[in-house]
């Protein structure tokens, strides 16, 4: 999972997708994302900025 501070920052952005539901956000963080090269948002090599950008794209209907 890497640095816990980084994970919780990612979780903060992910909860926006699930109306504040942290449990669903945690599950989402563990799923591979095509736009991240099939890496999981929770992976240590995925930055908080990448997760924030991905959440923004999903919120705006941009599918990659």
N, C-alpha and C positions, 0 to 999 in steps of 0.2 A: 504494500500500500504506500510505501514511501513515507515522507514527512507528514505527520498528522496535521500540522497547521495547513499544509497544502491541500490535504484531503478535505479538511473542513471548509476551506475556501471553495473548493470544487463543489462540495455538498451544498453550500450556500446558494450557488448559482443553479444547481440542479433542482433544488426545491422549488424554484420559480416555475418549472415545467409541471409540477404536480401540486399546485396550490398549497404549498407548504408541507406536503406529506414527505417527511424525511425518509420513511421506510421505502416508498416507491422511488425516491431519488437515489437511495443507496443501491437499489436493484439496477436502476438505469446506469449508474456509474460503472457497474460491472459488466455491461453489455458492450460488445465490439461496435464501433461506429465506423461506417464506411468512409465518412468525411475525415476521419482521423487515421486512415489507412488500416482500418480494421483493428486499431488499438482500442482499448477500453479507456473511457474518460478517467477512470481511477488509476490507470497505469502511471508509474512515477515519471516516465519520459514524456507524458502529456502535460503541458503547462496549464496553469490556472487560466491564462489568457485564451488558450485554445478551447477550454471548456466553456468559458464565458462567451466566446464567439459562436461556438456550436449552439449553445442555449439560445442566443439571440437569433441565429439563423432559423432554428426550429420555431421559435415564437413568431417569427415573421414569415413563416411558410416557405422558407428556402430549403429545398431538399437536395442534398448532394449525394 
